[in-house]
Amino acid sequence: MNLILIGPPGAGKGTQAKRLEEERGLVQLSTGDMLRALRGSGTALGERAAAIMATGALVPDEILISMIGERIDRPDCARGFILDGFPRTVPQAEALDEMLAVRNLRLDRVIEFQVDESILVDRIKKRIAETPPEQRRADDTPETLVNRLKVYHAQTAPILPYYRGRGVLTVVDGMKPVEEVAKAVATIIDGRA
């Protein structure tokens, strides 16, 4: 089972991905984590990525696709994977589909977590009020969340019609309790939705 979990920051994608790893043996692939590992790998691809990252530039799609391809070729991905943080654009989605096709693989489902963004902002305000200052993340602010939501809508949300057109996009209500969201995700994965 090969999945993409998509939705705005704070929608619960990470929580559900961890559950899927534990319950179904799928591997969560975070492009951010993968890039950091690639940078220190000493491989030719890693050296190219490190040089680009050192300048502050975005790593080109071809490197990202190669990196993901190399990662899904490892034995631990044989049962499937969950992509986190990729793709973010239609060209990346198309390149991902091509790379998977070469390996006789495909995306089984793209699950969109829909949430009420005003409630997400309220949640972060509550979390700040309940968390001692020394335990707060520096970027855990309502302003940062609002900016991340804008970036999500401008850069990532435009791939939703692409996956809808491919017939693999399914939506879950990310505002429900964690257990109910997990049940909805399981229903989608098991082909009952």
Contacts in CASP RR format, 6 or more apart in sequence:
PFRMAT RR
TARGET T0000
AUTHOR 0000-0000-0000
METHOD contacts of the structure
MODEL  1
MNLILIGPPGAGKGTQAKRLEEERGLVQLSTGDMLRALRGSGTALGERAA
AIMATGALVPDEILISMIGERIDRPDCARGFILDGFPRTVPQAEALDEML
AVRNLRLDRVIEFQVDESILVDRIKKRIAETPPEQRRADDTPETLVNRLK
VYHAQTAPILPYYRGRGVLTVVDGMKPVEEVAKAVATIIDGRA
1 24 0 8 1.000
1 26 0 8 1.000
1 79 0 8 1.000
1 80 0 8 1.000
1 108 0 8 1.000
1 109 0 8 1.000
1 189 0 8 1.000
2 80 0 8 1.000
2 81 0 8 1.000
2 83 0 8 1.000
2 100 0 8 1.000
2 105 0 8 1.000
2 106 0 8 1.000
2 107 0 8 1.000
2 108 0 8 1.000
3 20 0 8 1.000
3 26 0 8 1.000
3 80 0 8 1.000
3 81 0 8 1.000
3 82 0 8 1.000
3 83 0 8 1.000
3 107 0 8 1.000
3 108 0 8 1.000
3 109 0 8 1.000
3 110 0 8 1.000
3 111 0 8 1.000
3 189 0 8 1.000
4 82 0 8 1.000
4 83 0 8 1.000
4 86 0 8 1.000
4 87 0 8 1.000
4 107 0 8 1.000
4 109 0 8 1.000
4 110 0 8 1.000
4 111 0 8 1.000
4 163 0 8 1.000
5 13 0 8 1.000
5 14 0 8 1.000
5 16 0 8 1.000
5 17 0 8 1.000
5 82 0 8 1.000
5 83 0 8 1.000
5 84 0 8 1.000
5 111 0 8 1.000
5 113 0 8 1.000
6 13 0 8 1.000
6 110 0 8 1.000
6 111 0 8 1.000
6 112 0 8 1.000
6 113 0 8 1.000
6 156 0 8 1.000
6 159 0 8 1.000
6 160 0 8 1.000
7 13 0 8 1.000
7 112 0 8 1.000
7 113 0 8 1.000
7 114 0 8 1.000
7 115 0 8 1.000
7 152 0 8 1.000
7 156 0 8 1.000
7 157 0 8 1.000
8 113 0 8 1.000
8 115 0 8 1.000
8 117 0 8 1.000
8 120 0 8 1.000
8 148 0 8 1.000
8 149 0 8 1.000
8 152 0 8 1.000
8 153 0 8 1.000
9 120 0 8 1.000
9 145 0 8 1.000
9 148 0 8 1.000
9 149 0 8 1.000
9 152 0 8 1.000
10 115 0 8 1.000
10 120 0 8 1.000
10 123 0 8 1.000
10 145 0 8 1.000
11 113 0 8 1.000
11 114 0 8 1.000
11 115 0 8 1.000
11 120 0 8 1.000
11 174 0 8 1.000
12 113 0 8 1.000
12 174 0 8 1.000
12 178 0 8 1.000
12 181 0 8 1.000
13 84 0 8 1.000
13 113 0 8 1.000
14 28 0 8 1.000
14 84 0 8 1.000
15 178 0 8 1.000
16 113 0 8 1.000
16 181 0 8 1.000
16 182 0 8 1.000
16 185 0 8 1.000
17 28 0 8 1.000
17 82 0 8 1.000
17 84 0 8 1.000
18 28 0 8 1.000
19 182 0 8 1.000
19 185 0 8 1.000
20 26 0 8 1.000
20 28 0 8 1.000
20 82 0 8 1.000
20 185 0 8 1.000
20 189 0 8 1.000
21 27 0 8 1.000
21 28 0 8 1.000
21 82 0 8 1.000
24 79 0 8 1.000
24 189 0 8 1.000
25 79 0 8 1.000
25 80 0 8 1.000
26 79 0 8 1.000
26 80 0 8 1.000
26 81 0 8 1.000
26 82 0 8 1.000
27 76 0 8 1.000
27 77 0 8 1.000
27 79 0 8 1.000
27 80 0 8 1.000
27 81 0 8 1.000
27 82 0 8 1.000
28 81 0 8 1.000
28 82 0 8 1.000
28 84 0 8 1.000
29 68 0 8 1.000
29 71 0 8 1.000
29 72 0 8 1.000
29 77 0 8 1.000
29 81 0 8 1.000
29 82 0 8 1.000
29 83 0 8 1.000
29 84 0 8 1.000
29 86 0 8 1.000
30 84 0 8 1.000
30 85 0 8 1.000
31 64 0 8 1.000
31 67 0 8 1.000
31 68 0 8 1.000
31 83 0 8 1.000
31 84 0 8 1.000
31 85 0 8 1.000
31 86 0 8 1.000
32 85 0 8 1.000
34 67 0 8 1.000
34 68 0 8 1.000
34 71 0 8 1.000
35 49 0 8 1.000
35 53 0 8 1.000
35 59 0 8 1.000
35 64 0 8 1.000
35 67 0 8 1.000
38 45 0 8 1.000
38 46 0 8 1.000
38 49 0 8 1.000
38 50 0 8 1.000
38 67 0 8 1.000
39 46 0 8 1.000
39 49 0 8 1.000
39 50 0 8 1.000
39 53 0 8 1.000
40 46 0 8 1.000
40 50 0 8 1.000
45 63 0 8 1.000
45 66 0 8 1.000
45 67 0 8 1.000
45 70 0 8 1.000
48 63 0 8 1.000
49 59 0 8 1.000
49 63 0 8 1.000
49 67 0 8 1.000
52 58 0 8 1.000
52 59 0 8 1.000
52 60 0 8 1.000
52 63 0 8 1.000
53 59 0 8 1.000
61 89 0 8 1.000
61 91 0 8 1.000
61 92 0 8 1.000
61 95 0 8 1.000
62 95 0 8 1.000
64 86 0 8 1.000
64 92 0 8 1.000
65 92 0 8 1.000
65 95 0 8 1.000
65 96 0 8 1.000
65 99 0 8 1.000
68 83 0 8 1.000
68 86 0 8 1.000
68 96 0 8 1.000
68 99 0 8 1.000
69 99 0 8 1.000
69 103 0 8 1.000
71 77 0 8 1.000
72 80 0 8 1.000
72 81 0 8 1.000
72 103 0 8 1.000
72 105 0 8 1.000
73 103 0 8 1.000
83 96 0 8 1.000
86 92 0 8 1.000
86 96 0 8 1.000
87 93 0 8 1.000
87 95 0 8 1.000
87 96 0 8 1.000
87 159 0 8 1.000
88 155 0 8 1.000
88 156 0 8 1.000
88 159 0 8 1.000
89 155 0 8 1.000
89 158 0 8 1.000
89 159 0 8 1.000
90 158 0 8 1.000
90 159 0 8 1.000
90 162 0 8 1.000
92 159 0 8 1.000
93 159 0 8 1.000
93 162 0 8 1.000
93 163 0 8 1.000
94 162 0 8 1.000
96 107 0 8 1.000
97 106 0 8 1.000
97 107 0 8 1.000
97 166 0 8 1.000
100 106 0 8 1.000
100 107 0 8 1.000
107 163 0 8 1.000
107 166 0 8 1.000
107 168 0 8 1.000
108 168 0 8 1.000
108 189 0 8 1.000
109 168 0 8 1.000
109 170 0 8 1.000
109 188 0 8 1.000
109 189 0 8 1.000
110 163 0 8 1.000
110 168 0 8 1.000
110 169 0 8 1.000
110 170 0 8 1.000
111 169 0 8 1.000
111 170 0 8 1.000
111 171 0 8 1.000
111 172 0 8 1.000
111 185 0 8 1.000
111 188 0 8 1.000
112 160 0 8 1.000
112 169 0 8 1.000
112 170 0 8 1.000
112 171 0 8 1.000
112 172 0 8 1.000
113 172 0 8 1.000
113 174 0 8 1.000
113 181 0 8 1.000
114 171 0 8 1.000
114 172 0 8 1.000
114 173 0 8 1.000
114 174 0 8 1.000
114 175 0 8 1.000
115 174 0 8 1.000
115 175 0 8 1.000
116 175 0 8 1.000
117 149 0 8 1.000
119 175 0 8 1.000
120 145 0 8 1.000
120 149 0 8 1.000
121 142 0 8 1.000
121 145 0 8 1.000
121 146 0 8 1.000
124 140 0 8 1.000
124 141 0 8 1.000
124 142 0 8 1.000
124 145 0 8 1.000
125 142 0 8 1.000
127 140 0 8 1.000
128 136 0 8 1.000
128 140 0 8 1.000
128 141 0 8 1.000
128 142 0 8 1.000
131 140 0 8 1.000
160 169 0 8 1.000
163 169 0 8 1.000
170 188 0 8 1.000
170 193 0 8 1.000
172 181 0 8 1.000
172 184 0 8 1.000
172 185 0 8 1.000
172 188 0 8 1.000
173 180 0 8 1.000
173 181 0 8 1.000
173 184 0 8 1.000
174 181 0 8 1.000
176 184 0 8 1.000
184 193 0 8 1.000
187 193 0 8 1.000
END
